[in-house]
Amino acid sequence: MAEPISETMRQVIESQVSQVMATFSSSLDKAADLERLKRKEMLSPPEVHALYGLNADTMETWRCRGRGPDFIKVGKLVFYRHEALQAFINSRRVKGRV
């Protein structure tokens, strides 16, 4: 018959389980946030960074220089459509040499 778990061991196990559950919950929250962003029609620069990995400061530089993906400007607000971002990313494709 197995020996009972000591109080210290029980606390360690509970702590580890709590950490795993917190990590899992955080991962689910991040996945839900990304799914929400995928469904939005227009994205702000921080949202573009979260979903596509394009740095908001870099995109600002591109806008000032007339480069980068097409964007929509409403007053001081800037938005990007998924189609424009995907077209821009696809346009950066480089073929490897053989």
Biopython code that builds the backbone (N, CA, C, O; Angstrom):
import numpy as np
from Bio.PDB.StructureBuilder import StructureBuilder

atoms = [
    (1, "MET", "N", (0.848, -1.178, 0.000)),
    (1, "MET", "CA", (0.000, 0.000, 0.000)),
    (1, "MET", "C", (0.894, 1.242, 0.000)),
    (1, "MET", "O", (1.922, 1.268, 0.676)),
    (2, "ALA", "N", (0.508, 2.255, -0.747)),
    (2, "ALA", "CA", (1.309, 3.470, -0.880)),
    (2, "ALA", "C", (1.261, 4.285, 0.409)),
    (2, "ALA", "O", (0.263, 4.301, 1.129)),
    (3, "GLU", "N", (2.382, 4.961, 0.671)),
    (3, "GLU", "CA", (2.449, 5.823, 1.850)),
    (3, "GLU", "C", (1.683, 7.118, 1.580)),
    (3, "GLU", "O", (1.637, 7.594, 0.446)),
    (4, "PRO", "N", (1.087, 7.680, 2.625)),
    (4, "PRO", "CA", (0.376, 8.947, 2.428)),
    (4, "PRO", "C", (1.355, 10.069, 2.051)),
    (4, "PRO", "O", (2.525, 10.043, 2.431)),
    (5, "ILE", "N", (0.852, 11.044, 1.302)),
    (5, "ILE", "CA", (1.676, 12.180, 0.870)),
    (5, "ILE", "C", (1.839, 13.141, 2.043)),
    (5, "ILE", "O", (0.879, 13.447, 2.751)),
    (6, "SER", "N", (3.056, 13.607, 2.235)),
    (6, "SER", "CA", (3.303, 14.561, 3.320)),
    (6, "SER", "C", (2.640, 15.900, 2.998)),
    (6, "SER", "O", (2.327, 16.183, 1.841)),
    (7, "GLU", "N", (2.436, 16.701, 4.003)),
    (7, "GLU", "CA", (1.824, 18.022, 3.826)),
    (7, "GLU", "C", (2.677, 18.888, 2.900)),
    (7, "GLU", "O", (2.144, 19.606, 2.054)),
    (8, "THR", "N", (3.991, 18.820, 3.058)),
    (8, "THR", "CA", (4.898, 19.603, 2.206)),
    (8, "THR", "C", (4.763, 19.170, 0.752)),
    (8, "THR", "O", (4.683, 20.008, -0.146)),
    (9, "MET", "N", (4.736, 17.860, 0.520)),
    (9, "MET", "CA", (4.610, 17.343, -0.847)),
    (9, "MET", "C", (3.258, 17.747, -1.437)),
    (9, "MET", "O", (3.187, 18.109, -2.611)),
    (10, "ARG", "N", (2.206, 17.694, -0.657)),
    (10, "ARG", "CA", (0.876, 18.101, -1.119)),
    (10, "ARG", "C", (0.880, 19.563, -1.542)),
    (10, "ARG", "O", (0.294, 19.915, -2.566)),
    (11, "GLN", "N", (1.541, 20.423, -0.758)),
    (11, "GLN", "CA", (1.612, 21.850, -1.083)),
    (11, "GLN", "C", (2.406, 22.074, -2.372)),
    (11, "GLN", "O", (2.038, 22.915, -3.193)),
    (12, "VAL", "N", (3.482, 21.329, -2.545)),
    (12, "VAL", "CA", (4.285, 21.446, -3.771)),
    (12, "VAL", "C", (3.447, 21.041, -4.972)),
    (12, "VAL", "O", (3.447, 21.729, -5.992)),
    (13, "ILE", "N", (2.738, 19.933, -4.857)),
    (13, "ILE", "CA", (1.902, 19.453, -5.967)),
    (13, "ILE", "C", (0.805, 20.469, -6.282)),
    (13, "ILE", "O", (0.565, 20.775, -7.450)),
    (14, "GLU", "N", (0.141, 20.989, -5.263)),
    (14, "GLU", "CA", (-0.912, 21.987, -5.487)),
    (14, "GLU", "C", (-0.361, 23.241, -6.154)),
    (14, "GLU", "O", (-1.006, 23.829, -7.022)),
    (15, "SER", "N", (0.835, 23.644, -5.741)),
    (15, "SER", "CA", (1.468, 24.817, -6.340)),
    (15, "SER", "C", (1.769, 24.576, -7.818)),
    (15, "SER", "O", (1.521, 25.442, -8.657)),
    (16, "GLN", "N", (2.300, 23.406, -8.127)),
    (16, "GLN", "CA", (2.625, 23.074, -9.518)),
    (16, "GLN", "C", (1.358, 23.002, -10.381)),
    (16, "GLN", "O", (1.337, 23.492, -11.510)),
    (17, "VAL", "N", (0.323, 22.394, -9.841)),
    (17, "VAL", "CA", (-0.944, 22.301, -10.578)),
    (17, "VAL", "C", (-1.511, 23.702, -10.818)),
    (17, "VAL", "O", (-2.015, 23.988, -11.904)),
    (18, "SER", "N", (-1.431, 24.563, -9.826)),
    (18, "SER", "CA", (-1.916, 25.943, -9.981)),
    (18, "SER", "C", (-1.145, 26.672, -11.066)),
    (18, "SER", "O", (-1.736, 27.402, -11.861)),
    (19, "GLN", "N", (0.175, 26.483, -11.108)),
    (19, "GLN", "CA", (0.992, 27.131, -12.132)),
    (19, "GLN", "C", (0.634, 26.629, -13.526)),
    (19, "GLN", "O", (0.536, 27.416, -14.467)),
    (20, "VAL", "N", (0.439, 25.321, -13.657)),
    (20, "VAL", "CA", (0.059, 24.742, -14.954)),
    (20, "VAL", "C", (-1.299, 25.283, -15.391)),
    (20, "VAL", "O", (-1.477, 25.640, -16.556)),
    (21, "MET", "N", (-2.242, 25.347, -14.482)),
    (21, "MET", "CA", (-3.568, 25.852, -14.808)),
    (21, "MET", "C", (-3.520, 27.330, -15.204)),
    (21, "MET", "O", (-4.218, 27.745, -16.129)),
    (22, "ALA", "N", (-2.709, 28.117, -14.516)),
    (22, "ALA", "CA", (-2.578, 29.540, -14.852)),
    (22, "ALA", "C", (-1.974, 29.708, -16.235)),
    (22, "ALA", "O", (-2.425, 30.546, -17.016)),
    (23, "THR", "N", (-0.961, 28.919, -16.539)),
    (23, "THR", "CA", (-0.329, 28.978, -17.860)),
    (23, "THR", "C", (-1.322, 28.574, -18.946)),
    (23, "THR", "O", (-1.408, 29.219, -19.991)),
    (24, "PHE", "N", (-2.054, 27.522, -18.695)),
    (24, "PHE", "CA", (-3.053, 27.047, -19.646)),
    (24, "PHE", "C", (-4.126, 28.106, -19.869)),
    (24, "PHE", "O", (-4.513, 28.367, -21.008)),
    (25, "SER", "N", (-4.603, 28.709, -18.801)),
    (25, "SER", "CA", (-5.621, 29.750, -18.901)),
    (25, "SER", "C", (-5.102, 30.950, -19.682)),
    (25, "SER", "O", (-5.814, 31.514, -20.513)),
    (26, "SER", "N", (-3.860, 31.335, -19.412)),
    (26, "SER", "CA", (-3.248, 32.455, -20.131)),
    (26, "SER", "C", (-3.129, 32.144, -21.619)),
    (26, "SER", "O", (-3.382, 33.009, -22.458)),
    (27, "SER", "N", (-2.747, 30.914, -21.947)),
    (27, "SER", "CA", (-2.631, 30.507, -23.343)),
    (27, "SER", "C", (-3.983, 30.548, -24.044)),
    (27, "SER", "O", (-4.081, 30.980, -25.192)),
    (28, "LEU", "N", (-5.017, 30.102, -23.353)),
    (28, "LEU", "CA", (-6.359, 30.157, -23.928)),
    (28, "LEU", "C", (-6.802, 31.599, -24.163)),
    (28, "LEU", "O", (-7.424, 31.901, -25.182)),
    (29, "ASP", "N", (-6.483, 32.489, -23.221)),
    (29, "ASP", "CA", (-6.827, 33.897, -23.383)),
    (29, "ASP", "C", (-6.122, 34.492, -24.594)),
    (29, "ASP", "O", (-6.730, 35.237, -25.362)),
    (30, "LYS", "N", (-4.839, 34.167, -24.770)),
    (30, "LYS", "CA", (-4.083, 34.678, -25.915)),
    (30, "LYS", "C", (-4.659, 34.146, -27.222)),
    (30, "LYS", "O", (-4.782, 34.886, -28.198)),
    (31, "ALA", "N", (-5.010, 32.872, -27.242)),
    (31, "ALA", "CA", (-5.595, 32.287, -28.451)),
    (31, "ALA", "C", (-6.930, 32.955, -28.772)),
    (31, "ALA", "O", (-7.224, 33.225, -29.937)),
    (32, "ALA", "N", (-7.735, 33.220, -27.752)),
    (32, "ALA", "CA", (-9.024, 33.887, -27.965)),
    (32, "ALA", "C", (-8.813, 35.307, -28.490)),
    (32, "ALA", "O", (-9.557, 35.764, -29.356)),
    (33, "ASP", "N", (-7.801, 36.005, -27.969)),
    (33, "ASP", "CA", (-7.493, 37.360, -28.450)),
    (33, "ASP", "C", (-7.087, 37.335, -29.918)),
    (33, "ASP", "O", (-7.531, 38.182, -30.695)),
    (34, "LEU", "N", (-6.252, 36.378, -30.308)),
    (34, "LEU", "CA", (-5.831, 36.275, -31.708)),
    (34, "LEU", "C", (-7.011, 35.949, -32.612)),
    (34, "LEU", "O", (-7.120, 36.502, -33.707)),
    (35, "GLU", "N", (-7.889, 35.065, -32.176)),
    (35, "GLU", "CA", (-9.085, 34.749, -32.965)),
    (35, "GLU", "C", (-9.969, 35.984, -33.127)),
    (35, "GLU", "O", (-10.526, 36.208, -34.202)),
    (36, "ARG", "N", (-10.102, 36.779, -32.078)),
    (36, "ARG", "CA", (-10.894, 38.011, -32.149)),
    (36, "ARG", "C", (-10.281, 38.966, -33.175)),
    (36, "ARG", "O", (-10.996, 39.580, -33.968)),
    (37, "LEU", "N", (-8.951, 39.086, -33.153)),
    (37, "LEU", "CA", (-8.274, 39.973, -34.104)),
    (37, "LEU", "C", (-8.442, 39.484, -35.539)),
    (37, "LEU", "O", (-8.590, 40.294, -36.454)),
    (38, "LYS", "N", (-8.420, 38.185, -35.742)),
    (38, "LYS", "CA", (-8.595, 37.629, -37.089)),
    (38, "LYS", "C", (-9.964, 37.977, -37.659)),
    (38, "LYS", "O", (-10.126, 38.077, -38.875)),
    (39, "ARG", "N", (-10.941, 38.161, -36.787)),
    (39, "ARG", "CA", (-12.308, 38.432, -37.237)),
    (39, "ARG", "C", (-12.617, 39.916, -37.413)),
    (39, "ARG", "O", (-13.630, 40.275, -38.014)),
    (40, "LYS", "N", (-11.741, 40.782, -36.886)),
    (40, "LYS", "CA", (-11.968, 42.222, -37.038)),
    (40, "LYS", "C", (-11.729, 42.634, -38.482)),
    (40, "LYS", "O", (-10.854, 42.088, -39.155)),
    (41, "GLU", "N", (-12.502, 43.589, -38.948)),
    (41, "GLU", "CA", (-12.348, 44.067, -40.323)),
    (41, "GLU", "C", (-11.102, 44.939, -40.473)),
    (41, "GLU", "O", (-10.370, 44.821, -41.455)),
    (42, "MET", "N", (-10.867, 45.813, -39.497)),
    (42, "MET", "CA", (-9.708, 46.707, -39.544)),
    (42, "MET", "C", (-8.936, 46.604, -38.240)),
    (42, "MET", "O", (-9.515, 46.444, -37.166)),
    (43, "LEU", "N", (-7.609, 46.700, -38.357)),
    (43, "LEU", "CA", (-6.732, 46.540, -37.207)),
    (43, "LEU", "C", (-5.906, 47.796, -36.964)),
    (43, "LEU", "O", (-5.459, 48.447, -37.909)),
    (44, "SER", "N", (-5.707, 48.129, -35.706)),
    (44, "SER", "CA", (-4.799, 49.220, -35.331)),
    (44, "SER", "C", (-3.363, 48.695, -35.405)),
    (44, "SER", "O", (-3.159, 47.481, -35.423)),
    (45, "PRO", "N", (-2.361, 49.587, -35.449)),
    (45, "PRO", "CA", (-0.972, 49.115, -35.491)),
    (45, "PRO", "C", (-0.601, 48.146, -34.355)),
    (45, "PRO", "O", (0.067, 47.150, -34.632)),
    (46, "PRO", "N", (-0.996, 48.380, -33.095)),
    (46, "PRO", "CA", (-0.674, 47.379, -32.066)),
    (46, "PRO", "C", (-1.337, 46.020, -32.323)),
    (46, "PRO", "O", (-0.768, 44.974, -32.010)),
    (47, "GLU", "N", (-2.538, 46.049, -32.891)),
    (47, "GLU", "CA", (-3.210, 44.789, -33.221)),
    (47, "GLU", "C", (-2.515, 44.086, -34.375)),
    (47, "GLU", "O", (-2.418, 42.858, -34.387)),
    (48, "VAL", "N", (-2.027, 44.860, -35.352)),
    (48, "VAL", "CA", (-1.262, 44.276, -36.453)),
    (48, "VAL", "C", (-0.012, 43.593, -35.897)),
    (48, "VAL", "O", (0.344, 42.490, -36.313)),
    (49, "HIS", "N", (0.641, 44.257, -34.960)),
    (49, "HIS", "CA", (1.837, 43.669, -34.345)),
    (49, "HIS", "C", (1.501, 42.345, -33.654)),
    (49, "HIS", "O", (2.227, 41.362, -33.798)),
    (50, "ALA", "N", (0.396, 42.328, -32.905)),
    (50, "ALA", "CA", (0.006, 41.116, -32.179)),
    (50, "ALA", "C", (-0.311, 39.963, -33.121)),
    (50, "ALA", "O", (0.003, 38.811, -32.821)),
    (51, "LEU", "N", (-0.936, 40.267, -34.265)),
    (51, "LEU", "CA", (-1.391, 39.221, -35.166)),
    (51, "LEU", "C", (-0.369, 38.860, -36.240)),
    (51, "LEU", "O", (-0.195, 37.686, -36.568)),
    (52, "TYR", "N", (0.309, 39.876, -36.788)),
    (52, "TYR", "CA", (1.224, 39.642, -37.904)),
    (52, "TYR", "C", (2.701, 39.804, -37.538)),
    (52, "TYR", "O", (3.577, 39.385, -38.295)),
    (53, "GLY", "N", (2.977, 40.409, -36.382)),
    (53, "GLY", "CA", (4.366, 40.581, -35.963)),
    (53, "GLY", "C", (5.062, 41.787, -36.569)),
    (53, "GLY", "O", (6.274, 41.935, -36.413)),
    (54, "LEU", "N", (4.328, 42.651, -37.256)),
    (54, "LEU", "CA", (4.930, 43.856, -37.827)),
    (54, "LEU", "C", (4.985, 44.935, -36.743)),
    (54, "LEU", "O", (3.968, 45.259, -36.129)),
    (55, "ASN", "N", (6.163, 45.480, -36.514)),
    (55, "ASN", "CA", (6.370, 46.465, -35.459)),
    (55, "ASN", "C", (5.630, 47.765, -35.776)),
    (55, "ASN", "O", (5.707, 48.270, -36.896)),
    (56, "ALA", "N", (4.918, 48.300, -34.795)),
    (56, "ALA", "CA", (4.124, 49.520, -34.988)),
    (56, "ALA", "C", (5.008, 50.711, -35.366)),
    (56, "ALA", "O", (4.610, 51.527, -36.197)),
    (57, "ASP", "N", (6.199, 50.825, -34.772)),
    (57, "ASP", "CA", (7.108, 51.928, -35.111)),
    (57, "ASP", "C", (7.607, 51.801, -36.540)),
    (57, "ASP", "O", (7.724, 52.801, -37.248)),
    (58, "THR", "N", (7.899, 50.600, -36.963)),
    (58, "THR", "CA", (8.337, 50.372, -38.342)),
    (58, "THR", "C", (7.227, 50.737, -39.313)),
    (58, "THR", "O", (7.484, 51.349, -40.350)),
    (59, "MET", "N", (5.994, 50.365, -38.984)),
    (59, "MET", "CA", (4.872, 50.700, -39.869)),
    (59, "MET", "C", (4.661, 52.202, -39.946)),
    (59, "MET", "O", (4.286, 52.723, -40.996)),
    (60, "GLU", "N", (4.898, 52.905, -38.842)),
    (60, "GLU", "CA", (4.797, 54.363, -38.856)),
    (60, "GLU", "C", (5.847, 54.964, -39.789)),
    (60, "GLU", "O", (5.553, 55.884, -40.551)),
    (61, "THR", "N", (7.051, 54.450, -39.726)),
    (61, "THR", "CA", (8.118, 54.912, -40.620)),
    (61, "THR", "C", (7.739, 54.649, -42.071)),
    (61, "THR", "O", (7.918, 55.516, -42.926)),
    (62, "TRP", "N", (7.222, 53.470, -42.349)),
    (62, "TRP", "CA", (6.794, 53.148, -43.707)),
    (62, "TRP", "C", (5.714, 54.109, -44.178)),
    (62, "TRP", "O", (5.754, 54.570, -45.319)),
    (63, "ARG", "N", (4.744, 54.420, -43.315)),
    (63, "ARG", "CA", (3.671, 55.339, -43.717)),
    (63, "ARG", "C", (4.244, 56.703, -44.078)),
    (63, "ARG", "O", (3.842, 57.308, -45.072)),
    (64, "CYS", "N", (5.183, 57.186, -43.270)),
    (64, "CYS", "CA", (5.783, 58.503, -43.525)),
    (64, "CYS", "C", (6.576, 58.518, -44.828)),
    (64, "CYS", "O", (6.689, 59.558, -45.476)),
    (65, "ARG", "N", (7.118, 57.379, -45.207)),
    (65, "ARG", "CA", (7.939, 57.285, -46.423)),
    (65, "ARG", "C", (7.158, 56.773, -47.631)),
    (65, "ARG", "O", (7.730, 56.560, -48.700)),
    (66, "GLY", "N", (5.855, 56.577, -47.460)),
    (66, "GLY", "CA", (5.029, 56.109, -48.571)),
    (66, "GLY", "C", (5.258, 54.650, -48.910)),
    (66, "GLY", "O", (5.040, 54.239, -50.050)),
    (67, "ARG", "N", (5.688, 53.873, -47.954)),
    (67, "ARG", "CA", (5.948, 52.444, -48.165)),
    (67, "ARG", "C", (5.001, 51.631, -47.302)),
    (67, "ARG", "O", (4.112, 52.172, -46.644)),
    (68, "GLY", "N", (5.205, 50.334, -47.317)),
    (68, "GLY", "CA", (4.441, 49.461, -46.433)),
    (68, "GLY", "C", (3.057, 49.156, -46.960)),
    (68, "GLY", "O", (2.709, 49.530, -48.080)),
    (69, "PRO", "N", (2.273, 48.478, -46.149)),
    (69, "PRO", "CA", (0.921, 48.105, -46.583)),
    (69, "PRO", "C", (0.000, 49.314, -46.666)),
    (69, "PRO", "O", (0.189, 50.311, -45.970)),
    (70, "ASP", "N", (-1.007, 49.200, -47.538)),
    (70, "ASP", "CA", (-2.026, 50.244, -47.628)),
    (70, "ASP", "C", (-2.714, 50.369, -46.275)),
    (70, "ASP", "O", (-2.876, 49.382, -45.557)),
    (71, "PHE", "N", (-3.113, 51.577, -45.937)),
    (71, "PHE", "CA", (-3.763, 51.812, -44.660)),
    (71, "PHE", "C", (-4.902, 52.803, -44.830)),
    (71, "PHE", "O", (-5.027, 53.463, -45.862)),
    (72, "ILE", "N", (-5.711, 52.892, -43.818)),
    (72, "ILE", "CA", (-6.837, 53.816, -43.776)),
    (72, "ILE", "C", (-6.583, 54.770, -42.626)),
    (72, "ILE", "O", (-6.258, 54.343, -41.517)),
    (73, "LYS", "N", (-6.729, 56.060, -42.887)),
    (73, "LYS", "CA", (-6.499, 57.045, -41.839)),
    (73, "LYS", "C", (-7.789, 57.817, -41.597)),
    (73, "LYS", "O", (-8.377, 58.381, -42.521)),
    (74, "VAL", "N", (-8.216, 57.833, -40.345)),
    (74, "VAL", "CA", (-9.404, 58.573, -39.928)),
    (74, "VAL", "C", (-8.947, 59.516, -38.832)),
    (74, "VAL", "O", (-8.753, 59.106, -37.688)),
    (75, "GLY", "N", (-8.775, 60.793, -39.192)),
    (75, "GLY", "CA", (-8.195, 61.736, -38.244)),
    (75, "GLY", "C", (-6.766, 61.306, -37.951)),
    (75, "GLY", "O", (-5.955, 61.175, -38.868)),
    (76, "LYS", "N", (-6.456, 61.087, -36.689)),
    (76, "LYS", "CA", (-5.124, 60.622, -36.308)),
    (76, "LYS", "C", (-5.046, 59.107, -36.206)),
    (76, "LYS", "O", (-3.968, 58.552, -35.991)),
    (77, "LEU", "N", (-6.164, 58.445, -36.355)),
    (77, "LEU", "CA", (-6.208, 56.988, -36.220)),
    (77, "LEU", "C", (-5.826, 56.311, -37.528)),
    (77, "LEU", "O", (-6.212, 56.754, -38.610)),
    (78, "VAL", "N", (-5.069, 55.240, -37.411)),
    (78, "VAL", "CA", (-4.612, 54.473, -38.573)),
    (78, "VAL", "C", (-5.120, 53.044, -38.424)),
    (78, "VAL", "O", (-5.049, 52.453, -37.347)),
    (79, "PHE", "N", (-5.633, 52.501, -39.526)),
    (79, "PHE", "CA", (-6.129, 51.131, -39.535)),
    (79, "PHE", "C", (-5.631, 50.399, -40.771)),
    (79, "PHE", "O", (-5.358, 51.001, -41.809)),
    (80, "TYR", "N", (-5.522, 49.103, -40.632)),
    (80, "TYR", "CA", (-5.097, 48.238, -41.733)),
    (80, "TYR", "C", (-6.140, 47.139, -41.931)),
    (80, "TYR", "O", (-6.712, 46.618, -40.974)),
    (81, "ARG", "N", (-6.371, 46.804, -43.202)),
    (81, "ARG", "CA", (-7.246, 45.674, -43.516)),
    (81, "ARG", "C", (-6.372, 44.423, -43.686)),
    (81, "ARG", "O", (-5.217, 44.505, -44.105)),
    (82, "HIS", "N", (-6.943, 43.283, -43.354)),
    (82, "HIS", "CA", (-6.212, 42.024, -43.488)),
    (82, "HIS", "C", (-5.702, 41.815, -44.919)),
    (82, "HIS", "O", (-4.572, 41.375, -45.131)),
    (83, "GLU", "N", (-6.555, 42.139, -45.888)),
    (83, "GLU", "CA", (-6.189, 41.924, -47.289)),
    (83, "GLU", "C", (-4.942, 42.733, -47.656)),
    (83, "GLU", "O", (-4.060, 42.237, -48.356)),
    (84, "ALA", "N", (-4.873, 43.982, -47.179)),
    (84, "ALA", "CA", (-3.721, 44.838, -47.483)),
    (84, "ALA", "C", (-2.463, 44.297, -46.821)),
    (84, "ALA", "O", (-1.385, 44.315, -47.415)),
    (85, "LEU", "N", (-2.601, 43.821, -45.603)),
    (85, "LEU", "CA", (-1.441, 43.260, -44.895)),
    (85, "LEU", "C", (-0.947, 41.993, -45.570)),
    (85, "LEU", "O", (0.256, 41.812, -45.760)),
    (86, "GLN", "N", (-1.869, 41.124, -45.930)),
    (86, "GLN", "CA", (-1.472, 39.880, -46.591)),
    (86, "GLN", "C", (-0.862, 40.141, -47.960)),
    (86, "GLN", "O", (0.102, 39.478, -48.344)),
    (87, "ALA", "N", (-1.413, 41.101, -48.703)),
    (87, "ALA", "CA", (-0.851, 41.453, -50.004)),
    (87, "ALA", "C", (0.564, 42.007, -49.843)),
    (87, "ALA", "O", (1.462, 41.662, -50.611)),
    (88, "PHE", "N", (0.755, 42.861, -48.851)),
    (88, "PHE", "CA", (2.082, 43.424, -48.607)),
    (88, "PHE", "C", (3.076, 42.330, -48.226)),
    (88, "PHE", "O", (4.185, 42.280, -48.757)),
    (89, "ILE", "N", (2.678, 41.466, -47.315)),
    (89, "ILE", "CA", (3.575, 40.384, -46.891)),
    (89, "ILE", "C", (3.908, 39.480, -48.067)),
    (89, "ILE", "O", (5.061, 39.081, -48.235)),
    (90, "ASN", "N", (2.910, 39.153, -48.885)),
    (90, "ASN", "CA", (3.168, 38.307, -50.067)),
    (90, "ASN", "C", (4.079, 39.001, -51.068)),
    (90, "ASN", "O", (4.851, 38.338, -51.761)),
    (91, "SER", "N", (4.001, 40.325, -51.155)),
    (91, "SER", "CA", (4.846, 41.062, -52.098)),
    (91, "SER", "C", (6.316, 41.057, -51.671)),
    (91, "SER", "O", (7.195, 41.371, -52.473)),
    (92, "ARG", "N", (6.581, 40.709, -50.432)),
    (92, "ARG", "CA", (7.954, 40.682, -49.918)),
    (92, "ARG", "C", (8.607, 39.323, -50.113)),
    (92, "ARG", "O", (9.752, 39.120, -49.708)),
    (93, "ARG", "N", (7.891, 38.396, -50.728)),
    (93, "ARG", "CA", (8.395, 37.049, -50.915)),
    (93, "ARG", "C", (9.641, 37.069, -51.799)),
    (93, "ARG", "O", (9.667, 37.729, -52.837)),
    (94, "VAL", "N", (10.645, 36.357, -51.385)),
    (94, "VAL", "CA", (11.902, 36.254, -52.125)),
    (94, "VAL", "C", (12.124, 34.799, -52.461)),
    (94, "VAL", "O", (12.036, 33.931, -51.593)),
    (95, "LYS", "N", (12.415, 34.528, -53.739)),
    (95, "LYS", "CA", (12.682, 33.149, -54.155)),
    (95, "LYS", "C", (14.113, 32.791, -53.805)),
    (95, "LYS", "O", (15.037, 33.579, -54.002)),
    (96, "GLY", "N", (14.274, 31.594, -53.283)),
    (96, "GLY", "CA", (15.610, 31.111, -52.951)),
    (96, "GLY", "C", (16.394, 30.731, -54.205)),
    (96, "GLY", "O", (15.823, 30.395, -55.242)),
    (97, "ARG", "N", (17.685, 30.794, -54.083)),
    (97, "ARG", "CA", (18.537, 30.404, -55.213)),
    (97, "ARG", "C", (18.850, 28.917, -55.142)),
    (97, "ARG", "O", (18.955, 28.333, -54.063)),
    (98, "VAL", "N", (18.993, 28.339, -56.290)),
    (98, "VAL", "CA", (19.301, 26.909, -56.351)),
    (98, "VAL", "C", (20.783, 26.708, -56.542)),
    (98, "VAL", "O", (21.247, 25.571, -56.618)),
]
sb = StructureBuilder()
sb.init_structure("model")
sb.init_model(0)
sb.init_chain("A")
sb.init_seg("    ")
for serial, (resi, resn, name, xyz) in enumerate(atoms, 1):
    if name == "N":
        sb.init_residue(resn, " ", resi, " ")
    sb.init_atom(name, np.array(xyz, "f"), 0.0, 1.0, " ", f" {name:<3s}", serial, name[0])
structure = sb.get_structure()
